[in-house]
Amino acid sequence: MAARAAALAAARAALAAPLVFTAYYLLVLGTWRWRDDAAWQHFPPRFGCDDKALLDARQNVSFKPAATPQAAWLLAPPALAGAAAIALLWLQSAAGGEAAAAPPRLGLLGRAAAAQLPPARFWAGWCGGLSGADAAVVAFGLAFNGLWAAAILGRYYSLADLLARLDRGTPRWAIQTELTAIGLGALLYPNLLLLFYPISRGSALLQALGVSYPSAVRYHRWLGHYVMALVTAHSLGFWGVWLALGEWRGQALDFGARVNNLMGAVSFLSGLALWTTSFEAVRRASYGLFYAAHHIGFWGFALAGLMHVQSMVWYFVPGLIFYAIDGAYRVTQAIGRPATVLQAAAPGGEQASVASLLIAAPPYAVAPSGFVWLQAPEISRLEWHPFEYTLHPIPKPDPNSNSNSEPDSNSDSNEGAAMLIHAKAYDRWTSRLVRLVAARGSEVALRAEGPYADAPLFAQCAGDDAIVIVAGGIGIAAALSLLEDLPSTAPSSRAARALLVWTARHPAELLLLAPRLMEAARAGGVELSAHVHYTGKEEDLLAASEAAARAPEAAARGVPKAAAASAAEGPEAGAEGPSGAGSPLCPVLALGGSLGAQAAHKLAAHLLACAGAFGALLLVRALATVRPDRPWPVAAAGAAYVFAVAAGATLPGMLLLLASSPRRGANPRRGRGAAAAAGGDGAGVSEPLLGGQGAGAAAKPAAARAPPLARVVAAAGGGGGPRLLVPLGGGAPEAALALHAGRPDLRALISGWLAGLKQLPSGDAAAAAAAAAAAGASDGAASDRRPRIQVGCFAMGPQGLLDEAQVICSEINRSGGRSGGPFMRFVQRTHNL
């Protein structure tokens, strides 16, 4: 135990060291070249990789080499941080998740980090909310940007008099404007250094830091908007001066050897296309346009940008190393076998608006919930769309027994794992996917990338005495894993408690998802208070319910034998099956199902990517300056840097993946994942899992089966509203839920439920007080002496609903802080990726 704790402490220290160094570089070291007078014996400045022959000949001055190589400062931290993060994740997983678990309760610093800053409504509407942790990130960004801006602009402005004497024909205002534009361009460097760290879907670094991919993408968007604002100001500053002086044609189209203005214009226009299509209105209306523009625009921005000023390469590479590793895994998956769709359901036939997919999970350790990207070749071979999934065990038939017999719920050999995905017809692509599922069922062809964990390895509800689930529409699917986690984190002296407020507009959402939700709560023994609101037309709801009851056999389609056989003999067939522990490493390969093997594989890929990128930089640098009297032009050097670094960072990892892939047909050994997909005789899973209403079906363990569709009945005697009857299975009577018309009063429902929460029992109160004291001590601050109920508020659904729930949590925390009322820990569980 002591050795394990020492190893974890060492891994955390190894992870903290490069992060602290990066912060030191951004706050102090990075501005050295602009602050040090000895380094400024020329103009324009030498940005780390320019050469003496490329300096402005008008100055006729010598230059002094930089004392600190940029490669050491910029490339060593990501290499060390990635290796330390992988080691930390492996140690935490090997410890069974104990060491990864969050503190039982939030201490003072934890509450401050989780609390929403006022005015909560403004921040929620403007940027999706601003927590204390978000504010700390923003403050750090403002700090280093302020320091860099002061150093850069201060140095450039000090040259204004010199330039005015050298070029008497240029107005002073034009010189000042160009110097400002140059300074804003140089201010891109520290921001480019951080811009690409959050975009890696399977980043071990983000997982080790406890930052989910959706949260990281949020920071990427914020920084991306700022970067494009700098690029726009930099470009328009020069263009404005050139237009005013009548020099635009000659300057903007200049293909110079040291600074290529034409490539700068191409980079700016590519970034502008990327930027304008990344706003939420465009992204949600046409995800395909956003996806294509983002990828094409990025390559145009990066390639042309380095052909404009090659010094940017030192700041592009560190964050892109993680993206290159991610890309190697994604390409390997994209060219591999298609996903095995076990079952598919789309209630409503041609009029279906919601589809559910049960896809065989890969046979390595998969997180209980997360994201997976899907491609439907029949719709588009270029578009990949993200979907949230929850991992569910599935039964497989016993080949040595009658097909109607019960599987042994206590035997691991009877169960595999599958990813349950719900899709709503929202845009063109998702609408076509729903129609394909309705027409073909599990025959629909899909490819999958991932899956990727959406949260750290500890339980989502760790430390919460109760939870509130605020959901809209199909977003309720994210609540399934919450209800599974809640019983394991609740005090043993009482049942786990949860409030559910669900608003739905489409009938299929209620009919398809309500049974699975109630079954998860019932299986875990959760004390659930449910409030269901329907905002559509009542006659449409009743008609949809009747249609589903008339054709239950169309609700689910089993996996065909061909697909089952394909899953059984696939390249992953040699694995031991999905591990019970969640893994963020997304190894693509099974490698025996061992977390240690996955970590070693990920570490090898990371080190190969770092070595390849660093070697590519040195190679191009050497070739570009092999003749000091005739160095490469900036366009040639920039293009060489892009292609060499991309190949060096990506190809070694891909070769490693291909070399370590089990050969097809080489001693195939079915693991739990493959066996679950294939069954004993290739006939598929033993029963429909997505809403089939087969009469007389034998009762199965709640976690291993899905109940049939819910049904709606009108109120007796015409009084009141309709009721939603949810079958629970196992001979239990149907659960009747009142359907309320219109949108809920969230504030009244949450406040009323919190008021009804009883104080913790004495034993739980003592435990809570001790845990709070421990958490406070670990936070480095005094803890509250009296226990305070901690309630997790998990919001999922449309952005407006998320914002409203966030504001309500903030107001409850402010009003109850002094009186010791409940602390609401807001967590956004659905994201607009």
C-alpha positions in Angstrom: 0.0 0.0 0.0 2.8 2.4 0.9 4.7 1.5 -2.3 1.6 2.2 -4.3 1.0 5.5 -2.7 4.7 6.4 -3.3 4.4 5.5 -6.9 1.3 7.6 -7.3 2.9 10.6 -5.6 5.9 10.2 -7.9 3.7 10.1 -11.0 1.8 13.1 -9.9 5.0 15.0 -9.3 6.3 14.0 -12.7 3.1 15.3 -14.3 3.2 18.5 -12.4 6.8 19.4 -13.3 6.4 19.9 -17.0 3.1 21.7 -16.4 4.7 24.1 -14.0 7.6 24.6 -16.4 5.2 25.4 -19.3 3.5 28.0 -17.0 6.9 29.5 -16.2 7.7 29.7 -19.9 4.4 31.5 -20.7 4.7 33.9 -17.8 8.5 34.6 -17.7 10.8 32.8 -20.1 8.9 33.2 -23.3 9.1 37.0 -23.3 12.9 37.0 -22.9 13.7 37.7 -26.5 11.6 40.9 -26.5 12.8 42.1 -23.1 16.5 41.4 -23.6 18.3 44.3 -25.3 21.3 42.1 -26.3 19.1 39.9 -28.4 17.8 42.9 -30.3 20.5 43.9 -32.7 18.3 43.7 -35.8 14.8 44.3 -37.0 12.5 42.5 -37.6 13.4 40.2 -34.7 14.8 36.7 -35.1 12.0 34.4 -34.0 14.1 31.4 -33.1 14.6 29.9 -36.5 15.5 32.7 -38.9 18.9 32.9 -40.4 21.5 35.7 -40.6 21.2 35.9 -44.4 17.4 36.4 -44.2 17.7 39.5 -42.0 16.6 42.9 -43.4 19.5 44.1 -45.4 18.7 47.8 -44.7 19.7 47.4 -41.1 23.3 46.2 -41.9 23.6 45.0 -38.3 24.9 41.8 -36.8 22.7 39.4 -34.8 23.3 37.4 -31.6 22.2 33.8 -31.5 19.6 33.0 -28.8 21.0 31.6 -25.6 18.1 29.1 -25.1 17.1 26.7 -27.8 13.4 26.9 -28.5 13.1 23.1 -29.0 14.2 22.3 -25.4 11.7 24.8 -23.9 8.8 23.9 -26.1 9.0 20.2 -27.0 10.3 18.6 -23.8 7.3 19.5 -21.6 4.6 17.7 -23.7 6.8 14.7 -24.0 7.4 14.4 -20.3 3.8 15.4 -19.4 2.3 12.7 -21.7 4.5 10.0 -20.4 3.8 10.9 -16.8 0.0 11.1 -17.5 0.0 7.6 -19.0 1.9 6.2 -16.0 -0.5 7.9 -13.6 -3.6 6.6 -15.3 -2.1 3.1 -15.3 -1.3 3.2 -11.6 -4.8 4.5 -10.8 -6.4 1.8 -12.9 -4.2 -0.9 -11.4 -5.3 0.3 -8.0 -8.9 -0.5 -8.9 -9.9 3.2 -9.2 -9.3 3.8 -5.4 -6.5 6.3 -6.0 -8.4 7.9 -8.8 -11.5 8.6 -6.7 -12.3 12.1 -6.0 -12.5 13.4 -2.4 -15.7 12.1 -0.7 -16.9 15.7 -0.5 -15.8 19.0 -1.9 -13.8 21.2 0.4 -13.7 25.0 0.4 -11.4 25.2 -2.6 -13.4 22.5 -4.4 -16.6 24.4 -3.8 -15.0 27.7 -5.0 -13.8 25.9 -8.2 -17.3 24.4 -8.8 -19.3 27.5 -8.0 -20.8 29.6 -10.8 -19.6 33.2 -10.7 -22.2 36.0 -10.8 -23.9 37.3 -12.8 -24.7 33.6 -13.5 -27.4 34.3 -16.1 -25.1 36.5 -18.1 -22.2 34.0 -18.1 -24.6 31.1 -18.9 -26.0 32.9 -21.9 -22.7 34.3 -23.2 -20.3 31.4 -22.7 -22.2 28.5 -21.2 -21.3 29.5 -17.6 -18.2 30.6 -15.8 -17.2 28.6 -12.7 -14.4 29.4 -10.3 -12.1 26.9 -12.2 -13.0 28.5 -15.5 -12.2 31.9 -14.1 -8.8 30.7 -12.9 -8.1 29.5 -16.5 -9.2 32.8 -18.0 -7.1 34.7 -15.4 -4.0 32.7 -16.3 -4.6 33.4 -20.0 -5.1 37.1 -19.4 -1.9 37.2 -17.3 0.5 35.7 -19.9 -1.2 37.5 -22.8 -0.7 40.8 -20.8 2.9 40.1 -20.2 3.6 39.0 -23.8 1.7 42.0 -25.2 3.7 44.4 -22.9 7.0 43.0 -23.9 6.3 42.6 -27.7 4.5 45.9 -28.2 6.9 47.8 -26.0 9.8 46.5 -28.0 8.2 47.3 -31.4 7.0 50.7 -30.4 10.6 51.6 -29.3 11.6 51.1 -32.9 9.2 53.6 -34.3 11.7 56.5 -34.3 14.3 54.4 -35.9 12.0 53.3 -38.7 10.7 56.8 -39.2 14.3 58.0 -39.8 15.1 55.1 -42.2 11.9 55.5 -44.2 11.0 59.1 -44.4 8.4 58.5 -47.1 6.1 56.5 -44.8 3.7 58.4 -42.5 4.2 58.0 -38.8 0.7 56.6 -38.3 1.4 53.9 -40.9 4.5 52.9 -39.1 2.7 52.7 -35.8 -0.1 50.7 -37.3 2.3 48.2 -38.9 4.2 47.8 -35.7 1.0 47.1 -33.9 0.0 44.6 -36.5 3.3 42.9 -36.2 3.0 42.8 -32.5 -0.4 41.2 -32.6 0.9 38.6 -35.0 3.7 37.8 -32.5 1.1 37.5 -29.7 -0.2 34.5 -31.5 2.8 32.4 -30.4 1.9 31.7 -26.8 -1.8 31.1 -27.7 -0.9 28.7 -30.5 1.1 26.8 -27.9 -2.0 26.0 -25.9 -4.7 26.0 -28.7 -4.2 22.4 -29.8 -3.8 20.6 -26.4 -7.6 20.3 -25.9 -8.6 18.8 -29.3 -7.2 15.3 -28.7 -10.2 13.0 -28.1 -8.2 10.3 -26.3 -5.7 12.5 -24.6 -4.1 10.8 -21.6 -3.0 14.2 -20.4 -6.5 15.6 -20.2 -7.7 12.4 -18.5 -4.9 12.5 -15.9 -5.8 16.1 -15.1 -9.5 15.2 -14.7 -10.6 17.3 -17.7 -13.2 15.7 -19.9 -13.0 16.1 -23.7 -16.2 18.3 -23.9 -14.8 20.6 -21.2 -11.5 20.8 -23.0 -13.2 21.6 -26.3 -14.9 24.5 -24.6 -11.6 26.0 -23.7 -10.4 25.3 -27.3 -13.3 27.3 -28.6 -12.6 30.2 -26.3 -9.0 30.3 -27.2 -9.8 29.7 -30.9 -12.0 32.8 -31.0 -9.2 34.9 -29.4 -6.6 33.5 -31.8 -8.7 34.3 -34.9 -9.4 37.8 -33.5 -5.6 38.4 -33.3 -5.1 37.0 -36.8 -7.9 39.2 -38.2 -6.4 42.3 -36.5 -2.9 41.4 -37.7 -4.1 41.0 -41.3 -6.5 43.9 -41.5 -3.9 46.2 -39.9 -1.5 45.6 -42.8 -4.1 45.6 -45.5 -5.5 48.9 -44.2 -2.1 50.6 -44.4 -1.4 49.1 -47.8 -4.8 50.2 -49.2 -4.3 53.7 -47.8 -0.8 54.1 -49.3 -1.8 52.5 -52.6 0.5 49.6 -52.1 -1.9 46.7 -51.5 -1.4 44.9 -54.8 2.4 44.9 -54.6 2.5 44.1 -50.8 -0.4 41.6 -50.4 0.8 39.5 -53.3 4.5 39.6 -52.4 6.1 36.2 -52.5 9.1 37.3 -50.4 11.9 35.1 -49.3 11.8 36.0 -45.6 8.1 36.9 -45.1 5.6 35.6 -47.7 2.7 38.0 -47.6 0.7 36.0 -50.2 0.7 32.9 -48.0 -0.2 35.1 -45.1 -3.4 36.1 -47.0 -4.2 32.5 -47.8 -3.7 31.6 -44.1 -6.0 34.4 -43.0 -8.7 33.5 -45.4 -8.5 29.8 -44.5 -8.8 30.7 -40.8 -11.7 33.0 -41.6 -13.6 30.2 -43.2 -12.8 27.9 -40.3 -13.9 30.6 -37.8 -17.2 31.7 -39.4 -18.4 28.1 -39.7 -17.5 27.2 -36.1 -20.2 29.3 -34.5 -22.9 27.3 -32.8 -25.7 28.5 -35.1 -23.8 27.2 -38.2 -22.4 24.1 -36.5 -25.9 22.9 -35.3 -27.6 23.8 -38.6 -25.0 22.1 -40.8 -22.5 19.9 -38.9 -21.2 18.6 -42.2 -20.2 22.1 -43.4 -18.6 22.8 -40.0 -16.7 19.5 -40.1 -15.4 20.0 -43.6 -14.5 23.7 -43.1 -12.8 22.9 -39.8 -10.5 20.3 -41.3 -9.8 22.0 -44.6 -9.5 25.4 -43.0 -7.1 24.1 -40.4 -4.7 22.7 -43.0 -4.9 25.9 -45.0 -4.3 28.0 -41.9 -1.4 25.9 -40.7 0.3 25.2 -44.0 0.0 28.7 -45.4 0.8 30.2 -42.0 4.1 28.5 -41.8 4.8 29.4 -45.4 4.2 33.0 -44.3 6.4 33.0 -41.2 8.1 29.7 -40.5 8.8 30.5 -36.8 5.3 29.5 -35.8 6.2 25.8 -36.2 7.8 25.8 -32.7 4.5 26.8 -31.2 2.3 24.6 -33.4 4.1 21.3 -32.7 3.8 20.8 -28.9 0.0 20.6 -28.8 -0.3 18.9 -32.1 1.8 16.0 -30.9 -1.1 14.7 -28.9 -3.4 15.3 -31.8 -1.1 13.3 -34.1 -1.2 10.3 -31.7 -5.0 10.6 -31.7 -5.0 10.7 -35.5 -3.0 7.6 -35.7 -5.5 5.7 -33.6 -8.4 7.2 -35.5 -7.0 6.4 -39.0 -6.3 2.8 -37.9 -9.9 2.4 -36.7 -11.3 4.1 -39.9 -9.6 1.6 -42.2 -10.5 -1.3 -40.0 -13.6 -3.4 -39.8 -17.1 -1.8 -39.6 -18.9 -1.6 -36.3 -21.0 -4.6 -35.4 -24.6 -3.3 -34.9 -26.2 -5.9 -32.6 -29.7 -4.3 -32.7 -31.3 -1.2 -33.9 -34.7 0.4 -33.2 -36.6 3.4 -34.6 -40.2 3.4 -33.3 -42.6 5.0 -35.8 -41.2 3.5 -39.0 -40.9 6.1 -41.8 -42.1 8.8 -39.4 -39.5 7.9 -36.8 -37.7 10.8 -35.1 -35.5 8.8 -32.7 -33.3 5.8 -33.2 -31.5 3.5 -30.7 -28.4 1.5 -31.6 -26.7 -1.3 -29.7 -23.2 -1.6 -31.0 -20.7 -4.3 -29.8 -18.1 -2.7 -27.6 -14.5 -3.3 -28.5 -12.8 -6.1 -26.5 -10.5 -3.8 -24.5 -11.4 -1.8 -21.4 -14.1 0.7 -22.2 -15.3 3.5 -19.9 -18.9 3.2 -18.6 -19.9 6.3 -20.6 -18.4 8.6 -23.1 -18.4 9.5 -26.7 -18.1 7.6 -29.9 -17.9 9.0 -33.5 -20.0 7.3 -36.1 -19.8 7.3 -39.9 -22.5 5.9 -42.2 -21.0 5.3 -45.6 -24.4 5.3 -47.3 -24.9 8.9 -46.1 -21.3 10.2 -46.4 -17.9 8.7 -46.3 -16.4 12.0 -45.0 -18.7 13.0 -42.2 -18.1 11.6 -38.6 -20.7 12.6 -36.0 -20.3 12.3 -32.2 -22.8 10.5 -30.0 -22.9 9.8 -26.3 -23.0 6.2 -25.3 -23.5 4.2 -22.1 -21.9 0.8 -21.7 -24.3 -2.1 -20.9 -23.8 -5.8 -20.4 -25.7 -8.0 -22.7 -26.7 -11.6 -22.4 -25.5 -14.3 -24.8 -27.2 -17.6 -25.3 -25.6 -20.7 -23.8 -24.8 -23.0 -26.7 -25.0 -26.1 -24.4 -28.5 -25.4 -23.2 -32.0 -24.8 -24.6 -32.3 -21.3 -26.2 -35.2 -20.5 -24.0 -33.3 -21.1 -20.8 -32.1 -18.4 -18.4 -28.6 -17.1 -18.7 -26.7 -17.2 -15.4 -26.6 -13.7 -14.2 -23.7 -14.5 -11.8 -21.4 -15.7 -14.5 -19.1 -13.4 -16.5 -19.1 -15.9 -19.3 -22.7 -15.2 -20.1 -22.3 -11.5 -20.7 -20.5 -9.2 -23.1 -20.7 -5.4 -23.4 -22.3 -3.1 -25.9 -22.6 0.6 -26.4 -26.1 1.9 -26.3 -26.5 5.0 -28.5 -29.6 7.2 -29.0 -29.8 9.4 -32.1 -32.4 12.1 -32.8 -33.3 13.3 -36.3 -32.0 16.9 -36.0 -30.2 17.7 -39.2 -29.8 16.2 -42.7 -27.3 13.5 -41.6 -29.0 12.4 -38.4 -32.4 12.4 -40.2 -31.1 10.0 -42.8 -29.5 7.8 -40.1 -32.8 7.5 -38.3 -34.6 6.6 -41.6 -31.9 4.0 -42.4 -32.3 2.4 -39.0 -36.1 2.4 -39.5 -35.7 0.7 -42.8 -32.9 -1.7 -42.2 -32.6 -2.2 -38.5 -29.2 -3.8 -37.6 -28.3 -4.2 -41.3 -27.3 -0.5 -41.3 -23.6 -0.1 -42.0 -21.6 2.0 -39.6 -18.0 2.7 -38.7 -16.9 3.8 -35.3 -14.1 5.8 -33.8 -13.4 5.5 -30.1 -15.0 5.1 -27.7 -13.5 7.8 -25.5 -14.2 8.4 -21.8 -16.1 11.5 -21.1 -15.1 11.8 -17.4 -12.3 10.8 -15.0 -12.2 7.3 -13.7 -13.9 8.1 -10.4 -17.7 7.8 -10.1 -19.7 10.7 -11.5 -21.7 11.1 -8.3 -18.8 10.7 -5.9 -19.4 12.7 -2.7 -23.0 13.6 -3.6 -25.7 12.9 -1.0 -28.4 13.1 -3.7 -28.6 14.2 -7.3 -30.9 16.3 -9.5 -31.3 15.3 -13.1 -32.6 18.0 -15.5 -33.0 16.6 -18.9 -34.5 17.7 -22.2 -35.5 15.2 -25.0 -33.1 12.6 -26.0 -30.5 14.1 -23.6 -32.0 11.9 -20.9 -29.9 9.0 -22.3 -26.9 10.4 -20.3 -28.8 9.8 -17.1 -28.5 6.0 -17.4 -24.9 5.9 -16.3 -25.7 8.4 -13.5 -28.4 6.2 -12.0 -26.0 3.2 -12.2 -23.3 5.1 -10.3 -25.5 6.7 -7.7 -26.1 3.6 -5.5 -22.4 2.9 -5.2 -21.7 6.4 -3.8 -24.7 6.9 -1.5 -24.3 6.2 2.2 -25.1 2.6 3.1 -27.6 3.7 5.7 -30.2 4.9 3.2 -31.3 4.5 -0.4 -29.8 6.8 -3.0 -32.1 9.8 -3.8 -32.6 11.5 -7.1 -35.0 14.1 -8.6 -35.7 13.8 -12.3 -37.2 16.6 -14.3 -37.6 15.5 -17.9 -39.1 17.6 -20.7 -39.8 15.9 -24.1 -41.4 17.1 -27.3 -41.3 14.0 -29.4 -43.4 10.9 -28.5 -40.7 8.5 -29.5 -38.4 9.9 -26.8 -40.8 9.1 -24.1 -41.9 5.7 -25.4 -38.3 4.5 -26.1 -36.3 5.9 -23.3 -38.6 6.0 -20.3 -38.6 2.2 -19.7 -34.8 2.0 -19.8 -34.5 4.9 -17.4 -37.0 3.5 -14.9 -35.4 0.1 -15.1 -32.0 1.5 -14.3 -33.4 3.3 -11.2 -35.3 0.2 -10.1 -32.2 -2.0 -10.5 -30.1 0.3 -8.4 -32.7 0.8 -5.7 -32.7 4.6 -6.4 -35.4 6.6 -4.6 -36.5 8.5 -7.7 -38.9 11.4 -7.8 -39.8 11.8 -11.4 -41.5 14.8 -13.1 -42.2 14.2 -16.8 -43.3 17.1 -19.0 -44.6 16.8 -22.6 -44.5 19.9 -24.8 -46.0 18.4 -28.0 -49.6 17.6 -29.0 -51.4 15.1 -26.9 -53.1 13.5 -29.9 -49.7 12.8 -31.5 -48.5 11.1 -28.3 -51.5 8.9 -28.1 -51.3 8.0 -31.8 -47.6 7.1 -31.5 -48.3 4.9 -28.5 -51.1 3.0 -30.4 -48.9 2.5 -33.4 -46.0 1.1 -31.3 -48.4 -1.3 -29.6 -49.8 -2.6 -32.9 -46.4 -3.4 -34.3 -44.0 -4.3 -31.5 -42.0 -6.6 -33.7 -40.7 -3.7 -35.7 -39.3 -2.0 -32.6 -36.2 -4.2 -32.5 -34.2 -6.1 -35.1 -31.6 -8.7 -34.0 -28.1 -8.9 -35.4 -27.9 -11.1 -38.5 -25.7 -14.2 -38.5 -23.3 -12.7 -41.0 -22.6 -9.7 -38.8 -22.2 -11.9 -35.7 -19.8 -14.1 -37.5 -17.8 -11.1 -38.6 -17.6 -9.9 -35.1 -16.4 -13.3 -33.9 -13.6 -13.6 -36.3 -12.5 -9.9 -36.4 -9.1 -8.7 -35.5 -10.1 -8.3 -31.9 -11.1 -11.9 -31.4 -8.0 -12.8 -29.5 -8.8 -10.5 -26.6 -10.2 -11.4 -23.3 -13.1 -9.1 -23.6 -14.1 -5.8 -22.1 -12.6 -5.0 -18.8 -14.7 -4.0 -15.8 -12.5 -1.0 -15.2 -13.0 2.1 -17.4 -10.0 3.1 -19.4 -9.4 6.5 -21.1 -6.5 5.2 -23.2 -8.6 4.0 -26.2 -6.0 1.6 -27.4 -7.9 0.3 -30.5 -6.1 -2.9 -30.1 -7.0 -5.5 -27.5 -3.5 -6.6 -26.5 -4.8 -9.2 -24.2 -7.3 -6.8 -22.5 -4.7 -5.8 -20.0 -4.6 -2.2 -18.8 -0.8 -2.5 -18.4 -0.5 -3.6 -22.1 -2.7 -0.7 -23.1 -0.7 1.8 -21.2 2.6 0.4 -22.6 1.2 0.6 -26.1 0.0 4.2 -25.6 3.4 5.2 -24.1 5.2 3.7 -27.0 3.0 5.6 -29.4 3.5 8.8 -27.5 7.3 8.5 -27.4 7.4 7.7 -31.1 5.3 10.7 -31.9 7.5 13.0 -29.9 10.7 11.6 -31.3 9.4 11.7 -34.8 8.2 15.3 -34.5 11.5 16.4 -32.9 13.6 14.6 -35.6 11.5 16.1 -38.4 12.1 19.6 -37.0 15.9 19.0 -36.8 16.0 17.5 -40.2 14.2 20.3 -42.0 16.2 22.8 -40.0 19.5 21.3 -41.1 18.5 21.0 -44.7 17.1 24.6 -44.9 20.4 26.0 -43.6 22.9 23.5 -45.2 24.1 26.5 -47.3 24.2 29.5 -45.0 24.6 31.8 -48.0 21.5 30.5 -49.7 19.0 29.3 -47.1 15.6 28.1 -48.2 12.9 30.7 -48.8 10.3 30.8 -46.1 7.6 29.2 -48.3 9.7 26.1 -49.0 10.9 25.8 -45.4 7.4 26.2 -44.0 5.9 23.6 -46.3 8.7 21.2 -45.5 8.2 21.7 -41.8 4.4 20.9 -42.1 4.8 17.7 -44.1 7.8 16.4 -42.2 6.4 17.0 -38.8 3.0 15.6 -39.8 4.7 12.4 -41.1 7.1 12.2 -38.3 4.5 12.5 -35.5 1.8 10.3 -37.1 3.4 7.5 -39.2 5.5 5.8 -36.4 2.3 5.4 -34.3 0.4 4.0 -37.3 3.1 1.6 -38.1 3.2 0.5 -34.4 -0.6 0.0 -34.5 -0.5 -2.0 -37.8 2.5 -4.1 -36.6 0.8 -5.1 -33.3 -2.6 -5.8 -34.8 -3.5 -9.5 -34.4 -3.5 -11.2 -37.7 -6.9 -12.3 -39.0 -7.4 -16.0 -38.6 -4.4 -16.4 -36.4 -5.5 -18.6 -33.5 -8.8 -16.8 -33.0 -10.1 -17.0 -29.5 -13.5 -15.4 -28.7 -13.5 -12.9 -26.0 -16.6 -11.7 -24.1 -17.2 -8.9 -26.5 -17.0 -11.1 -29.6 -18.9 -13.9 -28.0 -21.7 -11.6 -27.0 -22.0 -10.4 -30.5 -21.9 -13.8 -32.1 -23.6 -15.9 -29.5 -22.9 -19.6 -29.2 -24.1 -20.5 -32.7 -23.8 -17.2 -34.5 -27.5 -16.5 -34.1 -27.0 -13.2 -32.3 -28.0 -12.1 -28.8 -30.7 -14.1 -27.1 -33.5 -11.5 -27.0 -34.3 -8.1 -28.3 -32.8 -5.4 -26.2 -34.3 -2.3 -27.8 -37.9 -2.3 -27.1 -39.3 -5.6 -28.3 -42.5 -6.7 -26.6 -42.2 -10.4 -27.0 -44.9 -12.1 -25.1 -43.8 -14.5 -22.4 -40.2 -13.5 -22.5 -38.3 -14.8 -19.5 -37.2 -12.3 -16.9 -33.6 -11.2 -17.2 -31.3 -9.2 -14.9 -32.2 -5.6 -15.2 -28.7 -4.5 -16.4 -28.7 -7.1 -19.1 -31.9 -6.4 -20.8 -34.1 -3.5 -21.8 -37.9 -3.4 -21.1 -40.4 -3.0 -23.9 -41.7 0.4 -25.0 -43.8 2.5 -22.7 -47.4 3.3 -23.6 -49.6 6.3 -23.0 -53.2 6.2 -21.8 -55.6 9.1 -21.6 -57.0 10.2 -18.2 -60.1 8.3 -17.1 -63.2 10.3 -17.4 -61.5 13.1 -19.3 -60.0 14.6 -16.1 -56.4 15.4 -15.7 -53.6 14.7 -18.2 -52.5 11.5 -19.8 -50.3 9.0 -18.0 -47.2 7.2 -19.1 -47.2 3.5 -18.2 -43.7 2.2 -18.0 -43.2 -1.6 -18.0 -40.6 -2.8 -15.5 -40.3 -6.5 -16.2 -39.8 -9.3 -13.8 -43.5 -9.5 -13.1 -43.5 -6.1 -11.5 -46.5 -3.9 -12.2 -46.2 -1.0 -14.6 -45.0 2.3 -13.2 -47.5 5.1 -13.9 -46.0 8.5 -14.4 -48.2 11.6 -14.8 -47.5 13.6 -17.9 -47.6 17.3 -17.4 -48.3 19.6 -20.3 -45.9 22.4 -21.0 -42.5 23.3 -19.7 -41.7 22.7 -16.0 -41.1 25.4 -13.4 -37.5 24.2 -12.6 -36.9 26.6 -9.8 -40.1 25.5 -7.9 -39.5 21.8 -8.5 -35.9 21.8 -7.4 -36.4 24.1 -4.4 -39.4 22.1 -3.2 -37.5 18.8 -3.5 -34.5 20.2 -1.7 -36.7 21.5 1.1 -38.2 18.0 1.5 -34.7 16.4 1.9 -34.3 15.3 5.5 -31.0 16.0 7.3 -28.5 13.2 7.1 -28.9 10.5 9.7 -26.5 10.9 12.6 -24.1 8.2 11.4 -24.0 9.8 7.9 -23.6 13.3 9.4 -20.5 12.2 11.4 -19.0 10.6 8.3 -19.8 13.6 6.2 -18.2 15.9 8.8 -15.0 13.8 8.9 -14.9 13.6 5.1 -15.4 17.3 4.8 -12.6 18.0 7.2 -10.3 15.7 5.2 -11.3 17.4 2.0 -10.7 20.8 3.5 -7.3 19.7 4.8 -6.4 18.4 1.3 -7.5 21.7 -0.1 -5.1 23.5 2.1 -7.9 25.5 3.9 -10.1 25.1 7.0 -13.2 23.1 6.4 -16.7 23.7 7.5 -17.4 22.3 10.9 -20.9 21.3 10.3 -21.9 19.0 7.5 -23.5 20.5 4.4 -25.5 18.4 2.1 -23.9 18.2 -1.4 -26.3 17.7 -4.3 -25.1 17.0 -7.8 -27.2 18.7 -10.4 -26.6 17.0 -13.8 -28.1 18.9 -16.7 -28.5 17.3 -20.2 -30.4 18.6 -23.2 -30.8 21.8 -25.1 -28.5 24.7 -24.3 -31.3 26.9 -22.9 -32.3 24.2 -20.4 -28.7 23.8 -19.4 -28.3 27.6 -18.8 -31.5 27.7 -16.7 -30.4 24.8 -14.5 -27.0 26.4 -14.1 -28.5 29.7 -13.0 -30.8 28.0 -10.5 -27.8 26.1 -8.9 -25.9 29.3 -8.6 -28.8 31.1 -6.9 -29.4 28.2 -4.5 -25.7 28.2 -3.5 -25.6 31.9 -2.9 -28.8 31.9 -0.8 -27.9 28.8 1.2 -24.2 29.4 1.7 -24.4 31.3 5.0 -27.2 29.2 6.5 -25.6 25.9 5.7 -28.1 24.9 3.0 -27.4 22.4 0.3 -24.4 23.0 -2.0 -25.4 22.4 -5.7 -22.6 21.0 -7.8 -23.5 21.8 -11.4 -22.3 19.3 -14.0 -23.2 19.6 -17.7 -23.6 16.1 -19.1 -24.5 16.8 -22.7 -22.4 18.9 -25.0 -22.6 20.4 -28.4 -19.5 18.9 -30.0 
